[in-house]
């Protein structure tokens, strides 16, 4: 069956995929031009295998570590720190994915670098904080170059597909990792928060041509749960996809109507991913 190209002025239901083109994306990276303008591809058969995978979910545990590197850190020291953090995965059973990098754009709350790790269970994550090789990496190759850090941990689900669980394959070789931390007001914890996060999750799932994967959940790290109650990680396919999504009216509407009214504070950072930081050897 053929593929039908349409220009629409309002959102449609799945499966409809926005396309990065000159129609919607400026040549200089200025985001979406106009409100709700999309050029889309509508496939009658849809991506049926992806739909089946979305129905089958696998529980995972996400770990986010934000670092505050010293201002006088050298390029060699930074490379050493990131290399040791990346290779620490080989000393830990239960870690299924990792990405890390220098935070792009203006530093927020003085954080300069971010590390994302995925584990198969909470028990596997607990071993991270007790793992001797990892503790040695932190003591000898990370903390000497940093003056602060924060850890956020949460449980989530991903589609039950080995490439998406382990974040392997060509699609995960490049892209942008977007980390969003939110401290919801105590009175909103419950139905209001669940509704807001569901709206965000549904929005990301509407745009598979921009976003490879999104996870989110309640922070159960006892040392930081009061500072940030929830976390989310989105893997974008490219810098252009990242800019298109965050500048879109749909994301802005969800943010302003669902998230912002019940958030006490937020922290949003992103970093670029290259092949070194995505593959589990």
N, C-alpha and C positions, 0 to 999 in steps of 0.2 A: 504494500500500500504506500502511496506517495506521501510526501511531507508537505504540509500546507504552511506557508508563511503568512502571518497576520500582523497588522499593526493595530494595537488596542489602546484604549484610553482608560481602562479599568481592570482591576485584578481578576483573574479567572482561577478555576480550581485545577488541581493536579490531574493529569500531568501536562503542565505548560512550563516551558523553560525560557527565561530571559536570555537573550543573546547579546554579548558584548559587540557593539557595532557603532559606526559613526552616527547612527540614528539616536542612540541613547547615551553615548559616552563621548565626551569631548576629547579631541586629539591631545590636549594638554593635561589630562587627568583631573578635570574639574567636576567629575561626578555626573549624575543624571541631569539631563537638560529638560526641565519641565516636570510637572507633577503627574505621576502615574503613567508616564509614556514608556511603553515597552515594545520592543520588537520580539516576537515570540515564535517558537516552533511548537506546534501542537501535533503530537503523534497519536493516531487513533488507537494503536495497540499499546502505546505507553511503554514504559520500562518495567515490564511485568516481573522480571527477576528481581529488580530493586524493590518493587512493592512487596514481593514475598519476603525478601530479607528484612524489610522494615517491620513486618509482622512478627518475625522471630527476633527476639532481643537477647542480648548477652550482658550480664551485669559486669561492670568494671569499676575500679576505684582510681580516681584521678588525684595526682599530687602536683601542686604548684609551689615552686620556690622562687621568690623574688629576692634579688640581691642588691645591696648598695655598695658598689665598688668604690674604693678610695679614688679620689680625684687624681692622684699622682700615679695610678697604675699604668705600667708600660704595656705596649702591644704584646711583648713576649710574655709578660705576666698574665695578661688577659687570656692569651691563647693557651697558656699552660693551665689556667683555671678551668676554662671551658673544655679542654681536651680531657682532663682528669675527670670532670663531672660526666662527660659523655661516656668515657670508657668504664666508668663505675658500674654500668649496666651489666658488664660481663661477670661481675662479682656477686650479682644478686639474682637468685632464682625467683620467678614470679613477676618480674618486670617484663612487660610485653611491648612497650613503646617508649620512646624518649625524643624530645626535641628541645633545643635551647638556643639562645642567641642574645645579642645586645639589643636592648629595647630601642625601637625607632622613635624619632621625634623628640619632643621636649620631655625631660625627665619629670616624673610625677612622684611626689613624696620621696624624692631622692633615689628611687629605684633605677638601676642601670641595666640589669641583666635578668633574664627569666629562664627558668628550667621547668619543663613539663614532663612528668613521668606517668605512665599508666601501669597499674597492677591488676592482677587477676582477682584479688580479694583483699579485704581489710587485714587479714592475717599476713598476707604477703607485704602489704605496706608497713605494718607494724615492725617487720623485720628490718626495714630500711633504717629506722631510727636506732637499731641495735647492731647493725651490720659493721663489724670491725674494719674491713677495707674501706667502706664508705665513710665511716667516722674519721679514718686516717686521711682520706681525701679532703674532707672538710677541714680538718685540723691543720694539715700541711700545705694545701694548695688552694683553699678557698678563703677561709677566715683571715689569713694574713693579708689578703688583698681587699677585704671588705670590712665595713664598719656597721653592718646591720643586715638582717634578712627576715623574711616572713614566709611561713608555710601555710598553705590552705589545702585541705583534703576533703573530698566529697565522693559519694557513691553516685553512679549514673548507669545508663544503659546505652549500648550501641547495637547496630544491626548485626545479626549473627552471621557474619561473613569474615573469613580469616584475614582478608586484606584490610578490612575496616577495623577489626579488633586489634591487629598488630600494626596498623597504619603502614602497610607495606605496598610496594608496587609503584609504577611510574607516576601515578597521580599524586602520591605523597612525597615525591622527591623535591618538589618546590612548593612555594606558597607563602602564606602569611598566617602566623598563629596569633589569634586575638584572645586576650585574657580579660574577662570582666569580673570584678569583685564588687559585691553589693552588700551594704549593711541595711537591712530592712528595719523599719521602726517596729518595736516590739508588739504594738497593737495590731499590726498588719500580718504578723506571723500566723499562717493558717490558710484560710480560703483565698484571701486577697493575694498573697504571695504565690500560691499555687496557680491562680488564674493568670497572674502576670508572667510567670515563667512558662506556662503552657502557651501563652500567646507568642512569646519569643521563640519557643521551640518550633511551633507550627510555622512561624514566619521563615525560619531558617530552612525547614524542610520543603518549603515552596520554591526554593532557589538552589537546586542541586547543581546548576551550571556555575554558580558562584561559590557555594559552600560544600566542601567535602563531608564535613562532620561537625556536629555540635553536641556537647555534653554539658550538663549543669546539675547542681545539687546543693544540698545543705552542708555547710562546713562543719565537720565533726572534730577538727583539730582544737583541742581544749585551750591551747595557748593563744589562738587567734580568732576563735569563734565569736567572741564578743566584739572584736574590731570589724570583722566582715562575716556576715551570717551565711552568705551563699557565694558560689563561684560558678563561672561558665567558661568554656574554652571552645572557640570556633576555629576550624582550619579552612582558610580561604584558598582557592585555587591559584590566585595571583594577587599582586598589589592592586591591579585594576579592578578585580572582583571585590576586593576589600573596600576600595573607595566607592564603588558603585552601590554596594549594599548599605554602608554607613551613611551615605548621603541621600539615600532614597526616602521618599515621603512615607512609605510603609514602615520602615524602621523608625523613623522619627515619630510617627503616630503611635506606635507601640511603646516607644520610650516615654513620650510625653503623657500618654493617657493611662498606661499600665504600670510602668516601672518608677518613673520619677516621683509621682505623688506619694509613694509609700517607702521611698529610699531615704535613709538618714545620710548616707554618703556612698560614693562609688569610686572605683579606681579602674580605669580602662587603659591597657597597654597592649602593644603589639610588637612582634619582631619577625623578620624574614627568615625563612627556612631554606637551607641548601641541602644537597644530597647527603653530606656528612652527618647531618643531624637528624636524619629520618629513618635510616635503615638499621634493623637489628641483624647483626651478622650471625 
